[in-house]
Amino acid sequence: MFRDRIDAGRQLAQVLEACRPARPLVLALPRGGVVVGAEIARRLGAELDVLLIKKLRAPNNPELALGAVTEDGRSFLNEELMRVVKPAPDYVQAEIKTRLREMSDQRRRYRKVKASIHAGDRVVILVDDGLATGATMIAATQAVAAAHPRKLIVAVPVAPPDTLQFIQRIPQVNETECLLTPSWFGGVGEYYQDFTQVSDDEVVAVLRQFAGTTP
């Protein structure tokens, strides 16, 4: 288990040490991934930015991700789950609109303290605090790939083996780093002693620490 997200970030930074000479860009998924990503960026002397993305929540089960949507409106749907859950025809579009509104509010807060960094021709380390279905991370890889990075690395502390294998098969993903791949997976939070929810205020504070910094 990890003590907390800071501990997870430090452990991930150790296995990512070979990336240091490339001056990577650490792109973290808010909100929990930002704490993990910040520790990696500090340890590698890298830049940090956030990639705004939201999971599309299943009706009556907000922890289950039917897919995810990026801030520019690109979405990924888990077709297998869609067939099982069978949401109402207009449900997904309504959920996409709701999540886009939420990201708009976040973007205003985050970008007040730190401008976005272009991922083109960069070694990008895409970070979250863990994967479950992987829907959010899959959409994130598609969003980053559209910027044409030199190399795309997905780094997470924990993920179920089948989800990690799916991520590894994405053509745009050049490398994955995952510290724990338990065969029985109950949820990301079970592998942290402290998995307290991260607030937008905490994300803003982290971004302020990295504002104006270059590797």
C-alpha positions in Angstrom: 0.0 0.0 0.0 0.9 3.6 -0.4 0.8 6.0 2.6 -0.8 8.7 0.4 -0.5 10.3 -3.0 2.8 12.0 -2.2 4.3 8.6 -1.3 2.9 7.1 -4.5 4.4 10.0 -6.6 7.8 9.6 -5.0 7.8 5.9 -5.8 6.7 6.5 -9.4 9.4 9.1 -9.8 12.1 6.5 -9.0 11.0 4.3 -11.9 10.8 7.3 -14.2 14.2 8.6 -13.4 15.5 7.7 -16.9 13.2 10.4 -18.3 15.0 13.2 -16.5 17.4 14.1 -19.3 14.5 14.6 -21.7 13.0 17.4 -19.6 9.6 15.8 -19.6 6.2 17.4 -19.2 4.1 15.8 -16.5 0.5 16.0 -17.3 -1.7 15.2 -14.3 -5.4 14.4 -14.2 -7.2 16.4 -11.6 -7.8 16.2 -8.9 -6.0 13.3 -7.2 -3.5 12.8 -10.0 -2.2 16.3 -9.5 -0.7 15.5 -6.1 1.0 12.4 -7.6 2.2 14.3 -10.7 3.5 17.2 -8.7 5.8 14.9 -6.7 7.1 13.3 -9.9 7.7 16.7 -11.5 9.6 17.9 -8.4 11.8 14.8 -8.3 12.5 14.9 -12.1 12.9 18.7 -12.3 10.1 18.6 -14.8 7.3 21.0 -15.8 3.8 20.2 -14.5 0.4 20.9 -16.1 -3.1 19.5 -15.8 -5.2 17.8 -18.4 -8.9 18.5 -17.7 -11.0 15.4 -18.2 -14.1 14.0 -16.5 -15.5 10.5 -16.4 -19.1 10.0 -17.7 -21.0 8.6 -14.7 -23.4 5.7 -15.1 -27.0 6.5 -14.0 -27.5 5.7 -10.3 -23.9 4.7 -10.0 -21.6 7.7 -10.2 -18.5 5.6 -9.4 -19.0 3.5 -12.6 -17.5 5.2 -15.7 -19.3 4.7 -18.9 -16.5 6.7 -20.6 -14.9 10.1 -20.3 -14.9 13.5 -21.9 -12.1 16.0 -22.4 -12.5 19.8 -22.0 -12.7 20.3 -25.8 -15.7 17.9 -26.0 -14.0 14.7 -27.2 -15.5 11.7 -25.6 -14.7 8.0 -25.2 -17.4 5.5 -24.4 -16.9 2.0 -23.0 -19.1 0.1 -25.5 -19.2 -3.0 -23.4 -20.4 -1.2 -20.4 -22.9 0.8 -22.5 -24.4 -2.5 -23.6 -24.7 -3.7 -20.1 -26.0 -0.5 -18.5 -28.2 0.6 -21.4 -28.6 4.2 -20.4 -31.6 6.2 -21.8 -30.9 7.6 -25.3 -30.4 11.2 -24.2 -28.6 10.3 -20.9 -25.0 10.3 -22.3 -25.3 13.7 -24.1 -26.8 15.2 -21.0 -24.0 13.9 -18.9 -21.4 15.2 -21.4 -22.9 18.7 -21.1 -22.9 18.5 -17.3 -19.3 17.5 -17.2 -18.2 20.1 -19.7 -19.8 22.8 -17.5 -17.9 21.5 -14.5 -14.7 21.5 -16.4 -15.3 25.1 -17.6 -15.4 26.2 -13.9 -12.3 24.3 -13.1 -10.5 25.7 -16.2 -11.2 29.3 -15.1 -9.8 28.6 -11.6 -6.7 26.6 -12.8 -5.7 28.9 -15.6 -5.8 32.0 -13.4 -2.6 30.7 -11.8 -0.9 28.7 -14.5 -1.1 28.9 -18.3 -1.4 25.6 -20.2 1.7 24.0 -21.7 1.7 22.6 -25.2 2.6 18.9 -25.4 3.8 18.9 -29.0 7.2 17.3 -29.5 7.6 16.7 -25.8 8.2 13.6 -23.7 4.9 13.5 -21.8 4.2 11.6 -18.6 0.5 11.2 -18.2 -0.3 10.7 -14.5 -3.3 9.7 -12.3 -3.5 8.3 -8.8 -4.7 5.0 -10.1 -6.9 3.3 -12.8 -10.1 1.3 -12.4 -11.9 0.9 -15.7 -9.3 3.1 -17.4 -12.0 5.1 -19.3 -10.7 8.5 -18.2 -7.1 7.6 -19.0 -8.0 6.3 -22.4 -9.7 9.6 -23.3 -6.7 11.4 -21.9 -4.2 9.5 -24.1 -6.4 10.4 -27.2 -6.3 14.1 -26.2 -2.6 14.1 -25.7 -1.9 12.2 -28.9 -3.7 14.9 -30.8 -0.9 17.3 -29.8 1.8 15.0 -31.3 4.1 14.4 -28.4 7.6 12.9 -29.0 6.8 10.2 -26.5 3.8 9.4 -24.4 4.2 7.6 -21.1 1.3 6.6 -18.8 2.3 6.4 -15.2 0.0 5.3 -12.4 0.6 3.8 -8.9 -2.0 1.0 -9.2 -4.3 -0.6 -11.8 -5.9 -3.9 -12.5 -4.0 -6.1 -14.9 -6.6 -6.1 -17.7 -7.0 -2.3 -17.6 -3.2 -1.8 -17.8 -3.0 -4.3 -20.7 -5.7 -2.3 -22.5 -3.7 0.9 -22.0 -0.6 -0.7 -23.2 -2.3 -1.7 -26.5 -3.2 1.9 -27.3 -1.0 2.7 -30.3 -0.1 6.2 -29.2 1.1 5.0 -25.8 4.9 4.3 -26.0 5.4 3.2 -22.4 3.6 2.4 -19.2 4.8 2.5 -15.6 2.6 0.9 -12.9 3.8 -0.1 -9.4 0.9 -2.4 -8.4 -1.2 -4.7 -10.5 -3.3 -6.7 -8.0 -5.2 -9.6 -9.5 -8.1 -8.8 -7.2 -9.0 -5.2 -7.6 -11.7 -3.6 -5.4 -10.9 0.1 -6.1 -8.0 2.5 -6.2 -8.6 3.8 -2.7 -8.0 0.4 -1.2 -4.3 0.7 -2.0 -3.8 3.9 -0.1 -3.7 4.4 3.7 -4.9 8.0 3.1 -7.0 8.5 0.1 -8.7 11.8 1.2 -10.4 13.6 -1.7 -8.3 16.4 -3.2 -10.1 19.7 -3.5 -9.9 22.3 -6.3 -8.2 24.6 -3.8 -5.4 22.1 -3.4 -5.0 21.8 -7.1 -4.7 25.5 -7.5 -2.1 25.6 -4.7 0.0 23.0 -6.5 -0.3 24.8 -9.8 0.8 28.1 -8.2 4.0 26.3 -7.0 4.8 25.4 -10.6 3.7 28.6 -12.2 6.4 30.2 -14.3 8.8 27.3 -13.8 10.8 25.6 -16.5 13.0 22.5 -16.1 
